[in-house]
């Protein structure tokens, strides 16, 4: 799902997997764009952040071309910009920053107290066909109602991981988590508005991920989400990824457009 064909220096081509409505999954487009960026960066520099804008809807029956701009190669940081082009139009743009590994003191938020992913009272998540072959996930609580509001808006939690064993290269796990990070944020923002009339139409507007510590995306990660705001049909959602032993490894923020027709 993340494999790209190099067609020229700084130029790559990929395909998105099929869906029932031929619309490309935004998480896959973002992950492929990050894969293209990472292919132009030395392996010793890991991704620490990405910022993307979804400009047009992509299709699954056409290839997507990823053009990488080598913006800067500094002493500690490397910056890349990627545009995803389909049928001559830009459908997605990405800025990604890579850093040479450095040691420092640390602090982090505390992981919420949750049930372990292996416990039987966690409801198995039935993913949509667009990602059922890639992701295994288990909800905590009722996925149709979310978790109790603690003053930060609607909340959801689920354990999630890549189904297949991934290569050991850190870039593979970062790109896989980028794919995973798009699966429930929009749904979290829409939880309080499910009873409104009309069929919901959702579209991601922008997406940002920060990677804090090493991890494996093929091992269980807690995806803890909340949506502090919804106005003008735009919902804002935040998420944090924790390992089973409580390490905060990534944070994500997304703004999504939710309209009803």
Secondary structure as UniProt FT lines:
FT   STRAND          5..8
FT   TURN            9..10
FT   STRAND          11..14
FT   TURN            20..21
FT   HELIX           26..38
FT   TURN            39..40
FT   TURN            43..44
FT   STRAND          45..54
FT   STRAND          64..73
FT   STRAND          77..86
FT   TURN            87..88
FT   STRAND          89..100
FT   TURN            117..118
FT   TURN            120..121
FT   TURN            129..134
FT   STRAND          135..139
FT   TURN            143..145
FT   STRAND          154..162
FT   HELIX           170..180
FT   TURN            181..182
FT   HELIX           185..190
FT   HELIX           191..193
FT   TURN            194..195
FT   STRAND          200..211
FT   TURN            217..218
FT   STRAND          221..231
FT   TURN            232..233
FT   STRAND          234..243
FT   TURN            244..245
FT   STRAND          248..260
//
